[in-house]
């Protein structure tokens, strides 16, 4: 992704912080909250659908990369039976609590690149702390080779910042095919609108 625009991020920092206060309260109460849980992005829809994308990298020079996605439906107690997928599909569970989430994938090390990267606790329950709550109701994967950010839907002029094919973004709103998204990068989030046809909802293969 292109470098974010520092001035734009600074101007939005206060508004973002105020908007996140209700989400922080919900997290402290142990309610399911969308956001960044260490290496796991999680979206929660108003209907209780949960979507996630996990990425972990290790090493310098030759980098080992573990990546997979997941989806499920919340039940009572803030827990969801999930399907996770990379080149294989594996069952598991995701449970929310006051500190974060616990992700359980008994065979999780079979996911692409995860054999030497993913901690063995994934088999019985890997605890991931909430790093930053968010208002994501879904996750989308970028399908265009390059998708620039726009300030508003129907805007004629794109910004310098963009995402590329394969990137995963959190969806905040949709309007006439446009999606307002956030892309986590270097501890911050770049937000903006993406054009119709440049993204697709993250969903398990059939």
Beta strands, then each sheet from edge to edge (+ up, - down):
strand 1: 35-37
strand 2: 40-44
strand 3: 49-58
strand 4: 64-75
strand 5: 79-85
strand 6: 89-96
strand 7: 100-104
strand 8: 126-129
strand 9: 132-133
strand 10: 138-142
strand 11: 146-148
strand 12: 162-164
strand 13: 168-175
strand 14: 178-185
strand 15: 188-194
strand 16: 199-201
sheet 1: 8+ 7- 6+ 5- 4+ 3- 2+ 1- 9+
sheet 2: 15+ 14- 13+ 10- 16+
sheet 3: 11+ 12-
end
